[in-house]
Amino acid sequence: MSNVMLFLMLCKTGLRRKLQTFPGKMVNTVYSDEEKGIQDKESKEETILAMLGIIGTILNLVVIIFVYIYTTL
């Protein structure tokens, strides 16, 4: 247990050093109307793909259940 705690403390201090020495850069977060439209479109696409993935998973589970019932009868 003590080895794990020592490892975690070393990781924490190493990460802190990296964060302190990392050169900060200014990022412009002002988006134009085109960029907002593109981001909205990408967000909508990601939502549709996520829903299709969930529906596909549910359908696969239904098929597995039917195959299991069919093979046990």
PDB file with SEQRES, HELIX, SHEET and CRYST1 records, atoms N, CA, C and O in Angstrom:
SEQRES   1 A   73  MET SER ASN VAL MET LEU PHE LEU MET LEU CYS LYS THR          
SEQRES   2 A   73  GLY LEU ARG ARG LYS LEU GLN THR PHE PRO GLY LYS MET          
SEQRES   3 A   73  VAL ASN THR VAL TYR SER ASP GLU GLU LYS GLY ILE GLN          
SEQRES   4 A   73  ASP LYS GLU SER LYS GLU GLU THR ILE LEU ALA MET LEU          
SEQRES   5 A   73  GLY ILE ILE GLY THR ILE LEU ASN LEU VAL VAL ILE ILE          
SEQRES   6 A   73  PHE VAL TYR ILE TYR THR THR LEU                              
HELIX    1 AA1 SER A    2  THR A   21  1                                  20    
HELIX    2 AA2 ASP A   33  THR A   72  1                                  40    
CRYST1    1.000    1.000    1.000  90.00  90.00  90.00 P 1           1          
ATOM      1  N   MET A   1       0.826  -1.190   0.000  1.00  0.00           N  
ATOM      2  CA  MET A   1       0.000   0.000   0.000  1.00  0.00           C  
ATOM      3  C   MET A   1       0.871   1.254   0.000  1.00  0.00           C  
ATOM      4  O   MET A   1       0.550   2.231  -0.677  1.00  0.00           O  
ATOM      5  N   SER A   2       1.969   1.234   0.754  1.00  0.00           N  
ATOM      6  CA  SER A   2       2.821   2.411   0.819  1.00  0.00           C  
ATOM      7  C   SER A   2       3.506   2.673  -0.521  1.00  0.00           C  
ATOM      8  O   SER A   2       3.747   3.827  -0.875  1.00  0.00           O  
ATOM      9  N   ASN A   3       3.824   1.612  -1.273  1.00  0.00           N  
ATOM     10  CA  ASN A   3       4.437   1.788  -2.588  1.00  0.00           C  
ATOM     11  C   ASN A   3       3.472   2.485  -3.548  1.00  0.00           C  
ATOM     12  O   ASN A   3       3.876   3.313  -4.364  1.00  0.00           O  
ATOM     13  N   VAL A   4       2.206   2.137  -3.435  1.00  0.00           N  
ATOM     14  CA  VAL A   4       1.208   2.761  -4.291  1.00  0.00           C  
ATOM     15  C   VAL A   4       1.082   4.238  -3.959  1.00  0.00           C  
ATOM     16  O   VAL A   4       1.010   5.071  -4.863  1.00  0.00           O  
ATOM     17  N   MET A   5       1.053   4.569  -2.691  1.00  0.00           N  
ATOM     18  CA  MET A   5       0.935   5.965  -2.275  1.00  0.00           C  
ATOM     19  C   MET A   5       2.155   6.763  -2.728  1.00  0.00           C  
ATOM     20  O   MET A   5       2.020   7.899  -3.181  1.00  0.00           O  
ATOM     21  N   LEU A   6       3.342   6.175  -2.609  1.00  0.00           N  
ATOM     22  CA  LEU A   6       4.560   6.841  -3.051  1.00  0.00           C  
ATOM     23  C   LEU A   6       4.519   7.094  -4.553  1.00  0.00           C  
ATOM     24  O   LEU A   6       4.890   8.173  -5.015  1.00  0.00           O  
ATOM     25  N   PHE A   7       4.065   6.092  -5.319  1.00  0.00           N  
ATOM     26  CA  PHE A   7       3.948   6.235  -6.764  1.00  0.00           C  
ATOM     27  C   PHE A   7       2.980   7.358  -7.129  1.00  0.00           C  
ATOM     28  O   PHE A   7       3.271   8.172  -8.005  1.00  0.00           O  
ATOM     29  N   LEU A   8       1.834   7.403  -6.459  1.00  0.00           N  
ATOM     30  CA  LEU A   8       0.846   8.448  -6.740  1.00  0.00           C  
ATOM     31  C   LEU A   8       1.387   9.834  -6.402  1.00  0.00           C  
ATOM     32  O   LEU A   8       1.121  10.797  -7.121  1.00  0.00           O  
ATOM     33  N   MET A   9       2.141   9.939  -5.317  1.00  0.00           N  
ATOM     34  CA  MET A   9       2.708  11.236  -4.941  1.00  0.00           C  
ATOM     35  C   MET A   9       3.740  11.679  -5.982  1.00  0.00           C  
ATOM     36  O   MET A   9       3.799  12.857  -6.334  1.00  0.00           O  
ATOM     37  N   LEU A  10       4.554  10.737  -6.473  1.00  0.00           N  
ATOM     38  CA  LEU A  10       5.545  11.072  -7.495  1.00  0.00           C  
ATOM     39  C   LEU A  10       4.861  11.514  -8.789  1.00  0.00           C  
ATOM     40  O   LEU A  10       5.301  12.466  -9.433  1.00  0.00           O  
ATOM     41  N   CYS A  11       3.790  10.826  -9.163  1.00  0.00           N  
ATOM     42  CA  CYS A  11       3.051  11.214 -10.365  1.00  0.00           C  
ATOM     43  C   CYS A  11       2.456  12.609 -10.202  1.00  0.00           C  
ATOM     44  O   CYS A  11       2.470  13.413 -11.134  1.00  0.00           O  
ATOM     45  N   LYS A  12       1.938  12.883  -9.023  1.00  0.00           N  
ATOM     46  CA  LYS A  12       1.311  14.182  -8.762  1.00  0.00           C  
ATOM     47  C   LYS A  12       2.335  15.307  -8.850  1.00  0.00           C  
ATOM     48  O   LYS A  12       2.070  16.342  -9.462  1.00  0.00           O  
ATOM     49  N   THR A  13       3.507  15.109  -8.241  1.00  0.00           N  
ATOM     50  CA  THR A  13       4.520  16.155  -8.284  1.00  0.00           C  
ATOM     51  C   THR A  13       5.078  16.320  -9.695  1.00  0.00           C  
ATOM     52  O   THR A  13       5.377  17.439 -10.111  1.00  0.00           O  
ATOM     53  N   GLY A  14       5.221  15.219 -10.436  1.00  0.00           N  
ATOM     54  CA  GLY A  14       5.696  15.304 -11.810  1.00  0.00           C  
ATOM     55  C   GLY A  14       4.724  16.063 -12.692  1.00  0.00           C  
ATOM     56  O   GLY A  14       5.127  16.872 -13.528  1.00  0.00           O  
ATOM     57  N   LEU A  15       3.441  15.794 -12.498  1.00  0.00           N  
ATOM     58  CA  LEU A  15       2.428  16.505 -13.267  1.00  0.00           C  
ATOM     59  C   LEU A  15       2.413  17.981 -12.907  1.00  0.00           C  
ATOM     60  O   LEU A  15       2.257  18.833 -13.781  1.00  0.00           O  
ATOM     61  N   ARG A  16       2.572  18.285 -11.641  1.00  0.00           N  
ATOM     62  CA  ARG A  16       2.581  19.683 -11.211  1.00  0.00           C  
ATOM     63  C   ARG A  16       3.754  20.420 -11.850  1.00  0.00           C  
ATOM     64  O   ARG A  16       3.608  21.565 -12.280  1.00  0.00           O  
ATOM     65  N   ARG A  17       4.912  19.774 -11.914  1.00  0.00           N  
ATOM     66  CA  ARG A  17       6.081  20.406 -12.541  1.00  0.00           C  
ATOM     67  C   ARG A  17       5.826  20.657 -14.018  1.00  0.00           C  
ATOM     68  O   ARG A  17       6.179  21.716 -14.539  1.00  0.00           O  
ATOM     69  N   LYS A  18       5.214  19.689 -14.699  1.00  0.00           N  
ATOM     70  CA  LYS A  18       4.924  19.858 -16.114  1.00  0.00           C  
ATOM     71  C   LYS A  18       3.952  21.006 -16.336  1.00  0.00           C  
ATOM     72  O   LYS A  18       4.101  21.781 -17.281  1.00  0.00           O  
ATOM     73  N   LEU A  19       2.964  21.112 -15.471  1.00  0.00           N  
ATOM     74  CA  LEU A  19       1.992  22.179 -15.627  1.00  0.00           C  
ATOM     75  C   LEU A  19       2.624  23.543 -15.358  1.00  0.00           C  
ATOM     76  O   LEU A  19       2.265  24.527 -16.005  1.00  0.00           O  
ATOM     77  N   GLN A  20       3.549  23.610 -14.425  1.00  0.00           N  
ATOM     78  CA  GLN A  20       4.181  24.886 -14.119  1.00  0.00           C  
ATOM     79  C   GLN A  20       5.139  25.321 -15.220  1.00  0.00           C  
ATOM     80  O   GLN A  20       5.286  26.516 -15.475  1.00  0.00           O  
ATOM     81  N   THR A  21       5.791  24.364 -15.875  1.00  0.00           N  
ATOM     82  CA  THR A  21       6.770  24.706 -16.899  1.00  0.00           C  
ATOM     83  C   THR A  21       6.149  24.778 -18.288  1.00  0.00           C  
ATOM     84  O   THR A  21       6.827  25.172 -19.237  1.00  0.00           O  
ATOM     85  N   PHE A  22       4.897  24.415 -18.432  1.00  0.00           N  
ATOM     86  CA  PHE A  22       4.236  24.446 -19.730  1.00  0.00           C  
ATOM     87  C   PHE A  22       4.032  25.886 -20.168  1.00  0.00           C  
ATOM     88  O   PHE A  22       3.436  26.676 -19.436  1.00  0.00           O  
ATOM     89  N   PRO A  23       4.515  26.235 -21.344  1.00  0.00           N  
ATOM     90  CA  PRO A  23       4.339  27.624 -21.800  1.00  0.00           C  
ATOM     91  C   PRO A  23       2.881  27.879 -22.161  1.00  0.00           C  
ATOM     92  O   PRO A  23       2.314  27.201 -23.018  1.00  0.00           O  
ATOM     93  N   GLY A  24       2.296  28.840 -21.514  1.00  0.00           N  
ATOM     94  CA  GLY A  24       0.892  29.146 -21.765  1.00  0.00           C  
ATOM     95  C   GLY A  24       0.713  29.901 -23.063  1.00  0.00           C  
ATOM     96  O   GLY A  24       1.528  30.757 -23.409  1.00  0.00           O  
ATOM     97  N   LYS A  25      -0.331  29.595 -23.770  1.00  0.00           N  
ATOM     98  CA  LYS A  25      -0.626  30.270 -25.024  1.00  0.00           C  
ATOM     99  C   LYS A  25      -2.027  30.845 -24.934  1.00  0.00           C  
ATOM    100  O   LYS A  25      -2.928  30.232 -24.363  1.00  0.00           O  
ATOM    101  N   MET A  26      -2.199  32.010 -25.494  1.00  0.00           N  
ATOM    102  CA  MET A  26      -3.514  32.626 -25.539  1.00  0.00           C  
ATOM    103  C   MET A  26      -4.296  32.002 -26.685  1.00  0.00           C  
ATOM    104  O   MET A  26      -3.778  31.868 -27.794  1.00  0.00           O  
ATOM    105  N   VAL A  27      -5.527  31.625 -26.424  1.00  0.00           N  
ATOM    106  CA  VAL A  27      -6.366  31.021 -27.435  1.00  0.00           C  
ATOM    107  C   VAL A  27      -7.557  31.928 -27.683  1.00  0.00           C  
ATOM    108  O   VAL A  27      -8.231  32.350 -26.743  1.00  0.00           O  
ATOM    109  N   ASN A  28      -7.809  32.221 -28.919  1.00  0.00           N  
ATOM    110  CA  ASN A  28      -8.941  33.068 -29.268  1.00  0.00           C  
ATOM    111  C   ASN A  28     -10.191  32.209 -29.282  1.00  0.00           C  
ATOM    112  O   ASN A  28     -10.299  31.288 -30.092  1.00  0.00           O  
ATOM    113  N   THR A  29     -11.132  32.495 -28.401  1.00  0.00           N  
ATOM    114  CA  THR A  29     -12.345  31.696 -28.303  1.00  0.00           C  
ATOM    115  C   THR A  29     -13.541  32.367 -28.955  1.00  0.00           C  
ATOM    116  O   THR A  29     -14.670  31.902 -28.797  1.00  0.00           O  
ATOM    117  N   VAL A  30     -13.317  33.444 -29.678  1.00  0.00           N  
ATOM    118  CA  VAL A  30     -14.399  34.122 -30.372  1.00  0.00           C  
ATOM    119  C   VAL A  30     -14.636  33.396 -31.691  1.00  0.00           C  
ATOM    120  O   VAL A  30     -13.728  33.266 -32.512  1.00  0.00           O  
ATOM    121  N   TYR A  31     -15.861  32.925 -31.884  1.00  0.00           N  
ATOM    122  CA  TYR A  31     -16.190  32.167 -33.077  1.00  0.00           C  
ATOM    123  C   TYR A  31     -17.057  33.012 -34.002  1.00  0.00           C  
ATOM    124  O   TYR A  31     -17.888  33.799 -33.548  1.00  0.00           O  
ATOM    125  N   SER A  32     -16.854  32.840 -35.282  1.00  0.00           N  
ATOM    126  CA  SER A  32     -17.708  33.523 -36.248  1.00  0.00           C  
ATOM    127  C   SER A  32     -19.001  32.721 -36.402  1.00  0.00           C  
ATOM    128  O   SER A  32     -19.132  31.616 -35.877  1.00  0.00           O  
ATOM    129  N   ASP A  33     -19.940  33.298 -37.127  1.00  0.00           N  
ATOM    130  CA  ASP A  33     -21.217  32.615 -37.341  1.00  0.00           C  
ATOM    131  C   ASP A  33     -21.035  31.318 -38.113  1.00  0.00           C  
ATOM    132  O   ASP A  33     -21.738  30.341 -37.857  1.00  0.00           O  
ATOM    133  N   GLU A  34     -20.093  31.300 -39.061  1.00  0.00           N  
ATOM    134  CA  GLU A  34     -19.844  30.080 -39.825  1.00  0.00           C  
ATOM    135  C   GLU A  34     -19.320  28.975 -38.931  1.00  0.00           C  
ATOM    136  O   GLU A  34     -19.756  27.828 -39.029  1.00  0.00           O  
ATOM    137  N   GLU A  35     -18.381  29.318 -38.055  1.00  0.00           N  
ATOM    138  CA  GLU A  35     -17.808  28.317 -37.156  1.00  0.00           C  
ATOM    139  C   GLU A  35     -18.856  27.779 -36.202  1.00  0.00           C  
ATOM    140  O   GLU A  35     -18.864  26.585 -35.903  1.00  0.00           O  
ATOM    141  N   LYS A  36     -19.745  28.643 -35.717  1.00  0.00           N  
ATOM    142  CA  LYS A  36     -20.813  28.182 -34.832  1.00  0.00           C  
ATOM    143  C   LYS A  36     -21.747  27.245 -35.580  1.00  0.00           C  
ATOM    144  O   LYS A  36     -22.194  26.241 -35.027  1.00  0.00           O  
ATOM    145  N   GLY A  37     -22.044  27.566 -36.833  1.00  0.00           N  
ATOM    146  CA  GLY A  37     -22.907  26.703 -37.631  1.00  0.00           C  
ATOM    147  C   GLY A  37     -22.269  25.347 -37.868  1.00  0.00           C  
ATOM    148  O   GLY A  37     -22.941  24.317 -37.810  1.00  0.00           O  
ATOM    149  N   ILE A  38     -20.974  25.349 -38.135  1.00  0.00           N  
ATOM    150  CA  ILE A  38     -20.252  24.088 -38.355  1.00  0.00           C  
ATOM    151  C   ILE A  38     -20.242  23.266 -37.075  1.00  0.00           C  
ATOM    152  O   ILE A  38     -20.447  22.053 -37.116  1.00  0.00           O  
ATOM    153  N   GLN A  39     -20.003  23.917 -35.934  1.00  0.00           N  
ATOM    154  CA  GLN A  39     -19.985  23.198 -34.661  1.00  0.00           C  
ATOM    155  C   GLN A  39     -21.355  22.644 -34.327  1.00  0.00           C  
ATOM    156  O   GLN A  39     -21.458  21.531 -33.813  1.00  0.00           O  
ATOM    157  N   ASP A  40     -22.415  23.399 -34.610  1.00  0.00           N  
ATOM    158  CA  ASP A  40     -23.762  22.902 -34.360  1.00  0.00           C  
ATOM    159  C   ASP A  40     -24.068  21.693 -35.229  1.00  0.00           C  
ATOM    160  O   ASP A  40     -24.678  20.726 -34.773  1.00  0.00           O  
ATOM    161  N   LYS A  41     -23.633  21.756 -36.501  1.00  0.00           N  
ATOM    162  CA  LYS A  41     -23.861  20.641 -37.405  1.00  0.00           C  
ATOM    163  C   LYS A  41     -23.105  19.396 -36.939  1.00  0.00           C  
ATOM    164  O   LYS A  41     -23.649  18.292 -36.950  1.00  0.00           O  
ATOM    165  N   GLU A  42     -21.848  19.583 -36.529  1.00  0.00           N  
ATOM    166  CA  GLU A  42     -21.063  18.454 -36.031  1.00  0.00           C  
ATOM    167  C   GLU A  42     -21.673  17.878 -34.763  1.00  0.00           C  
ATOM    168  O   GLU A  42     -21.695  16.661 -34.579  1.00  0.00           O  
ATOM    169  N   SER A  43     -22.166  18.744 -33.892  1.00  0.00           N  
ATOM    170  CA  SER A  43     -22.799  18.288 -32.658  1.00  0.00           C  
ATOM    171  C   SER A  43     -24.043  17.468 -32.965  1.00  0.00           C  
ATOM    172  O   SER A  43     -24.296  16.444 -32.329  1.00  0.00           O  
ATOM    173  N   LYS A  44     -24.824  17.928 -33.952  1.00  0.00           N  
ATOM    174  CA  LYS A  44     -26.030  17.194 -34.338  1.00  0.00           C  
ATOM    175  C   LYS A  44     -25.661  15.837 -34.927  1.00  0.00           C  
ATOM    176  O   LYS A  44     -26.320  14.837 -34.642  1.00  0.00           O  
ATOM    177  N   GLU A  45     -24.616  15.799 -35.743  1.00  0.00           N  
ATOM    178  CA  GLU A  45     -24.168  14.531 -36.325  1.00  0.00           C  
ATOM    179  C   GLU A  45     -23.707  13.565 -35.237  1.00  0.00           C  
ATOM    180  O   GLU A  45     -24.019  12.375 -35.283  1.00  0.00           O  
ATOM    181  N   GLU A  46     -22.971  14.077 -34.268  1.00  0.00           N  
ATOM    182  CA  GLU A  46     -22.502  13.227 -33.179  1.00  0.00           C  
ATOM    183  C   GLU A  46     -23.668  12.677 -32.373  1.00  0.00           C  
ATOM    184  O   GLU A  46     -23.639  11.523 -31.944  1.00  0.00           O  
ATOM    185  N   THR A  47     -24.698  13.498 -32.163  1.00  0.00           N  
ATOM    186  CA  THR A  47     -25.872  13.044 -31.428  1.00  0.00           C  
ATOM    187  C   THR A  47     -26.594  11.944 -32.192  1.00  0.00           C  
ATOM    188  O   THR A  47     -27.021  10.951 -31.603  1.00  0.00           O  
ATOM    189  N   ILE A  48     -26.733  12.121 -33.509  1.00  0.00           N  
ATOM    190  CA  ILE A  48     -27.397  11.106 -34.328  1.00  0.00           C  
ATOM    191  C   ILE A  48     -26.606   9.802 -34.312  1.00  0.00           C  
ATOM    192  O   ILE A  48     -27.187   8.724 -34.188  1.00  0.00           O  
ATOM    193  N   LEU A  49     -25.284   9.895 -34.438  1.00  0.00           N  
ATOM    194  CA  LEU A  49     -24.454   8.684 -34.417  1.00  0.00           C  
ATOM    195  C   LEU A  49     -24.528   7.976 -33.067  1.00  0.00           C  
ATOM    196  O   LEU A  49     -24.543   6.746 -33.011  1.00  0.00           O  
ATOM    197  N   ALA A  50     -24.576   8.741 -31.987  1.00  0.00           N  
ATOM    198  CA  ALA A  50     -24.689   8.134 -30.660  1.00  0.00           C  
ATOM    199  C   ALA A  50     -26.017   7.406 -30.520  1.00  0.00           C  
ATOM    200  O   ALA A  50     -26.066   6.299 -29.985  1.00  0.00           O  
ATOM    201  N   MET A  51     -27.095   8.024 -30.999  1.00  0.00           N  
ATOM    202  CA  MET A  51     -28.407   7.379 -30.923  1.00  0.00           C  
ATOM    203  C   MET A  51     -28.439   6.108 -31.768  1.00  0.00           C  
ATOM    204  O   MET A  51     -28.996   5.095 -31.344  1.00  0.00           O  
ATOM    205  N   LEU A  52     -27.845   6.155 -32.961  1.00  0.00           N  
ATOM    206  CA  LEU A  52     -27.795   4.955 -33.796  1.00  0.00           C  
ATOM    207  C   LEU A  52     -26.990   3.843 -33.121  1.00  0.00           C  
ATOM    208  O   LEU A  52     -27.342   2.668 -33.220  1.00  0.00           O  
ATOM    209  N   GLY A  53     -25.926   4.213 -32.447  1.00  0.00           N  
ATOM    210  CA  GLY A  53     -25.142   3.214 -31.722  1.00  0.00           C  
ATOM    211  C   GLY A  53     -25.936   2.565 -30.604  1.00  0.00           C  
ATOM    212  O   GLY A  53     -25.854   1.353 -30.406  1.00  0.00           O  
ATOM    213  N   ILE A  54     -26.703   3.359 -29.872  1.00  0.00           N  
ATOM    214  CA  ILE A  54     -27.526   2.824 -28.779  1.00  0.00           C  
ATOM    215  C   ILE A  54     -28.610   1.916 -29.339  1.00  0.00           C  
ATOM    216  O   ILE A  54     -28.849   0.834 -28.802  1.00  0.00           O  
ATOM    217  N   ILE A  55     -29.273   2.346 -30.418  1.00  0.00           N  
ATOM    218  CA  ILE A  55     -30.322   1.528 -31.030  1.00  0.00           C  
ATOM    219  C   ILE A  55     -29.741   0.217 -31.553  1.00  0.00           C  
ATOM    220  O   ILE A  55     -30.344  -0.843 -31.384  1.00  0.00           O  
ATOM    221  N   GLY A  56     -28.577   0.287 -32.184  1.00  0.00           N  
ATOM    222  CA  GLY A  56     -27.927  -0.924 -32.683  1.00  0.00           C  
ATOM    223  C   GLY A  56     -27.575  -1.891 -31.563  1.00  0.00           C  
ATOM    224  O   GLY A  56     -27.729  -3.103 -31.713  1.00  0.00           O  
ATOM    225  N   THR A  57     -27.106  -1.363 -30.447  1.00  0.00           N  
ATOM    226  CA  THR A  57     -26.774  -2.218 -29.303  1.00  0.00           C  
ATOM    227  C   THR A  57     -28.013  -2.910 -28.765  1.00  0.00           C  
ATOM    228  O   THR A  57     -27.978  -4.102 -28.457  1.00  0.00           O  
ATOM    229  N   ILE A  58     -29.113  -2.167 -28.650  1.00  0.00           N  
ATOM    230  CA  ILE A  58     -30.359  -2.755 -28.145  1.00  0.00           C  
ATOM    231  C   ILE A  58     -30.860  -3.837 -29.096  1.00  0.00           C  
ATOM    232  O   ILE A  58     -31.292  -4.901 -28.653  1.00  0.00           O  
ATOM    233  N   LEU A  59     -30.805  -3.569 -30.400  1.00  0.00           N  
ATOM    234  CA  LEU A  59     -31.241  -4.581 -31.368  1.00  0.00           C  
ATOM    235  C   LEU A  59     -30.370  -5.838 -31.309  1.00  0.00           C  
ATOM    236  O   LEU A  59     -30.880  -6.952 -31.429  1.00  0.00           O  
ATOM    237  N   ASN A  60     -29.074  -5.665 -31.126  1.00  0.00           N  
ATOM    238  CA  ASN A  60     -28.188  -6.827 -30.989  1.00  0.00           C  
ATOM    239  C   ASN A  60     -28.550  -7.649 -29.766  1.00  0.00           C  
ATOM    240  O   ASN A  60     -28.546  -8.879 -29.821  1.00  0.00           O  
ATOM    241  N   LEU A  61     -28.864  -6.981 -28.656  1.00  0.00           N  
ATOM    242  CA  LEU A  61     -29.262  -7.707 -27.456  1.00  0.00           C  
ATOM    243  C   LEU A  61     -30.566  -8.474 -27.672  1.00  0.00           C  
ATOM    244  O   LEU A  61     -30.714  -9.597 -27.191  1.00  0.00           O  
ATOM    245  N   VAL A  62     -31.514  -7.867 -28.398  1.00  0.00           N  
ATOM    246  CA  VAL A  62     -32.781  -8.546 -28.690  1.00  0.00           C  
ATOM    247  C   VAL A  62     -32.525  -9.786 -29.536  1.00  0.00           C  
ATOM    248  O   VAL A  62     -33.106 -10.841 -29.278  1.00  0.00           O  
ATOM    249  N   VAL A  63     -31.670  -9.674 -30.536  1.00  0.00           N  
ATOM    250  CA  VAL A  63     -31.349 -10.824 -31.379  1.00  0.00           C  
ATOM    251  C   VAL A  63     -30.687 -11.921 -30.556  1.00  0.00           C  
ATOM    252  O   VAL A  63     -31.009 -13.097 -30.725  1.00  0.00           O  
ATOM    253  N   ILE A  64     -29.779 -11.558 -29.680  1.00  0.00           N  
ATOM    254  CA  ILE A  64     -29.108 -12.558 -28.839  1.00  0.00           C  
ATOM    255  C   ILE A  64     -30.113 -13.268 -27.954  1.00  0.00           C  
ATOM    256  O   ILE A  64     -30.029 -14.483 -27.776  1.00  0.00           O  
ATOM    257  N   ILE A  65     -31.065 -12.529 -27.395  1.00  0.00           N  
ATOM    258  CA  ILE A  65     -32.083 -13.152 -26.532  1.00  0.00           C  
ATOM    259  C   ILE A  65     -32.947 -14.117 -27.338  1.00  0.00           C  
ATOM    260  O   ILE A  65     -33.215 -15.230 -26.885  1.00  0.00           O  
ATOM    261  N   PHE A  66     -33.391 -13.699 -28.539  1.00  0.00           N  
ATOM    262  CA  PHE A  66     -34.207 -14.589 -29.362  1.00  0.00           C  
ATOM    263  C   PHE A  66     -33.438 -15.833 -29.778  1.00  0.00           C  
ATOM    264  O   PHE A  66     -33.997 -16.929 -29.760  1.00  0.00           O  
ATOM    265  N   VAL A  67     -32.194 -15.697 -30.146  1.00  0.00           N  
ATOM    266  CA  VAL A  67     -31.383 -16.856 -30.529  1.00  0.00           C  
ATOM    267  C   VAL A  67     -31.203 -17.789 -29.347  1.00  0.00           C  
ATOM    268  O   VAL A  67     -31.259 -19.009 -29.505  1.00  0.00           O  
ATOM    269  N   TYR A  68     -30.990 -17.231 -28.170  1.00  0.00           N  
ATOM    270  CA  TYR A  68     -30.834 -18.061 -26.963  1.00  0.00           C  
ATOM    271  C   TYR A  68     -32.123 -18.830 -26.691  1.00  0.00           C  
ATOM    272  O   TYR A  68     -32.085 -20.027 -26.408  1.00  0.00           O  
ATOM    273  N   ILE A  69     -33.272 -18.141 -26.776  1.00  0.00           N  
ATOM    274  CA  ILE A  69     -34.565 -18.821 -26.529  1.00  0.00           C  
ATOM    275  C   ILE A  69     -34.799 -19.889 -27.594  1.00  0.00           C  
ATOM    276  O   ILE A  69     -35.242 -20.991 -27.272  1.00  0.00           O  
ATOM    277  N   TYR A  70     -34.514 -19.585 -28.834  1.00  0.00           N  
ATOM    278  CA  TYR A  70     -34.740 -20.538 -29.919  1.00  0.00           C  
ATOM    279  C   TYR A  70     -33.865 -21.783 -29.768  1.00  0.00           C  
ATOM    280  O   TYR A  70     -34.321 -22.898 -30.021  1.00  0.00           O  
ATOM    281  N   THR A  71     -32.620 -21.596 -29.359  1.00  0.00           N  
ATOM    282  CA  THR A  71     -31.723 -22.747 -29.255  1.00  0.00           C  
ATOM    283  C   THR A  71     -31.976 -23.582 -28.008  1.00  0.00           C  
ATOM    284  O   THR A  71     -31.584 -24.748 -27.965  1.00  0.00           O  
ATOM    285  N   THR A  72     -32.622 -23.016 -26.991  1.00  0.00           N  
ATOM    286  CA  THR A  72     -32.882 -23.798 -25.776  1.00  0.00           C  
ATOM    287  C   THR A  72     -34.210 -24.552 -25.849  1.00  0.00           C  
ATOM    288  O   THR A  72     -34.476 -25.397 -24.994  1.00  0.00           O  
ATOM    289  N   LEU A  73     -35.040 -24.273 -26.835  1.00  0.00           N  
ATOM    290  CA  LEU A  73     -36.336 -24.988 -26.941  1.00  0.00           C  
ATOM    291  C   LEU A  73     -36.195 -26.309 -27.636  1.00  0.00           C  
ATOM    292  O   LEU A  73     -37.181 -27.027 -27.803  1.00  0.00           O  
TER     293      LEU A  73                                                      
END                                                                             
